[in-house]
Amino acid sequence: MTARALLILDMLNTLDFPEARQLYPKAMTAAKKIKKLKERCKKKKIPVIYVNDNFGQWRSDWKQIFTIVCSPKSLGGKLARLLKPEDDDFFVLKPKHSGFYSTTLEVLLEQLKVKKLIITGIAGNICVLFTANDAHMRDYEVIVPKDCIASNSVKDNNFALHQFENVFNFKITPSPSLKLD
């Protein structure tokens, strides 16, 4: 079996941008599916890697990021609490849209001997798309559970799913149908 990992992109998020209120309900729906998928992955000993914006906090770890996104002013607090990382999860900070750009993700995946990525998170048409594209460029096999990504609009999300399936030939499936064996 090819070693795999679950990537959770930007789900620890303050959601302090103009379209956040539009994204939030879709992100919460995806978060509930991601949580269930994460539980299934943990049972199969599949590593879980949070790849997250650093919010300009380069000296932070996931606990500091978690504290920031759970502040009373943060729309994303409930989302973050639902998907709170566990001590055995991995955490990679990213400065831009792709989880690979200027991060340790590729080195971590090499250390874990991962060849297959299950990519989830927000926004489907931005950070998920950029990360999936970079994974494709690095010859990873990519699976995108279509109910585990969210974008600001249905149109944006459908665009991303179309790209994944028709441009990159990624496997697109609902998370409950995803075989983890």
C-alpha positions in Angstrom: 0.0 0.0 0.0 1.2 3.5 -0.8 1.8 5.6 2.2 -0.7 8.4 2.4 -1.4 11.5 4.5 -4.4 13.7 5.2 -3.8 17.4 4.6 -6.1 19.9 6.3 -5.6 23.3 4.8 -6.4 26.6 6.5 -9.1 25.3 8.7 -7.6 27.1 11.7 -8.6 30.5 10.4 -9.7 33.8 11.8 -12.0 34.3 8.8 -11.4 38.1 8.9 -11.7 38.8 5.2 -14.6 40.3 3.3 -16.1 37.1 2.0 -15.8 35.2 5.3 -19.5 35.3 6.2 -20.2 33.8 2.8 -17.6 31.1 3.2 -18.3 30.3 6.9 -21.4 28.0 6.5 -19.8 26.0 3.7 -16.6 25.8 5.7 -18.5 24.5 8.7 -20.2 21.8 6.6 -16.8 20.8 5.2 -15.2 20.8 8.7 -17.8 18.3 10.0 -16.9 16.0 7.1 -13.2 16.6 7.6 -13.5 15.7 11.3 -15.1 12.3 10.5 -12.4 11.7 7.8 -9.7 12.6 10.3 -11.1 10.1 12.8 -11.1 7.4 10.1 -7.5 8.2 9.1 -6.3 8.2 12.7 -7.7 4.6 13.1 -5.7 3.6 10.1 -2.5 5.3 11.4 -2.6 7.7 8.4 -0.7 10.9 9.4 -2.7 14.1 9.7 -0.9 17.3 8.6 -2.4 20.7 9.2 -1.1 23.2 6.7 -2.1 26.7 7.8 -1.6 30.3 7.1 0.8 31.9 9.6 -1.1 35.2 10.0 2.3 36.9 10.1 3.2 34.9 13.3 6.4 33.2 12.1 7.5 32.3 15.7 4.3 30.5 16.5 3.3 26.8 16.8 -0.2 25.4 16.3 -1.2 26.2 19.8 -0.4 29.9 19.3 -2.3 29.9 16.0 -5.2 28.1 17.7 -5.3 30.8 20.4 -5.4 33.5 17.8 -8.2 32.0 15.7 -10.3 31.2 18.8 -10.2 34.7 20.2 -13.7 36.2 20.8 -13.3 38.5 17.8 -12.7 35.6 15.4 -15.5 34.2 13.2 -13.4 31.0 12.8 -13.2 30.0 16.4 -16.0 27.4 16.3 -14.4 25.9 13.1 -11.0 25.7 14.8 -12.4 24.1 18.0 -14.2 21.5 15.9 -10.9 20.5 14.2 -8.4 21.2 17.0 -5.1 19.5 16.2 -4.1 16.7 18.5 -0.6 16.3 19.9 0.4 13.6 17.4 -0.8 15.6 14.4 1.8 17.5 12.3 1.6 21.3 11.7 3.2 23.2 8.8 3.0 27.0 8.6 2.7 28.5 5.1 3.2 32.1 4.0 1.2 32.0 0.8 -1.5 30.0 -1.0 0.3 26.7 -1.6 1.2 24.4 1.3 4.4 23.6 -0.6 5.6 27.2 -1.2 8.4 28.1 1.3 7.4 25.4 3.8 8.7 22.2 5.3 5.8 20.1 3.8 7.8 18.4 1.1 10.6 17.3 3.5 8.0 16.1 6.0 6.2 14.0 3.4 9.5 12.5 2.3 10.3 11.6 5.9 6.9 10.0 6.3 7.4 8.2 2.9 4.1 9.6 1.7 3.2 9.2 -2.0 -0.6 9.8 -1.8 -2.3 12.9 -0.4 -5.8 13.4 0.7 -6.3 17.1 0.5 -9.1 18.9 2.4 -9.8 22.5 3.5 -10.5 26.0 2.5 -10.7 27.7 0.1 -11.1 25.0 -2.5 -10.5 27.4 -5.4 -7.5 29.0 -3.9 -5.3 27.3 -1.3 -6.6 23.8 -1.9 -6.2 24.3 -5.6 -2.7 25.8 -5.4 -1.5 23.0 -3.0 -3.1 20.3 -5.1 -1.4 21.8 -8.2 2.0 21.8 -6.5 1.4 18.2 -5.3 0.7 17.2 -8.9 3.9 18.9 -10.0 5.8 16.8 -7.5 4.2 13.6 -8.7 2.0 12.9 -5.6 -1.1 10.9 -6.2 -3.9 13.2 -5.0 -7.4 12.5 -3.8 -9.9 15.3 -3.0 -12.9 14.4 -1.0 -15.4 16.7 -2.6 -17.4 17.2 0.6 -14.2 18.2 2.5 -13.5 21.4 0.7 -15.3 24.7 0.6 -15.1 27.9 -1.4 -16.9 31.3 -1.2 -19.4 30.2 -3.7 -20.8 27.0 -5.2 -19.5 28.3 -8.6 -15.9 28.7 -7.2 -16.0 25.3 -5.6 -17.3 23.6 -8.7 -14.5 25.3 -10.7 -11.9 23.8 -8.3 -13.5 20.3 -8.5 -13.6 20.5 -12.3 -9.9 21.4 -12.3 -9.1 18.5 -10.0 -11.0 16.0 -12.0 -10.6 17.1 -15.6 -7.2 18.9 -15.7 -5.2 16.9 -13.1 -7.2 13.6 -13.2 -7.4 13.5 -9.5 -9.8 11.1 -7.8 -12.8 13.0 -6.6 -15.1 11.2 -4.2 -17.4 11.9 -1.2 -15.4 11.3 2.0 -17.5 8.4 3.2 -16.7 6.5 -0.1 -13.0 7.0 0.3 -11.2 3.7 0.8 -8.4 4.1 3.3 -7.0 0.6 3.0 
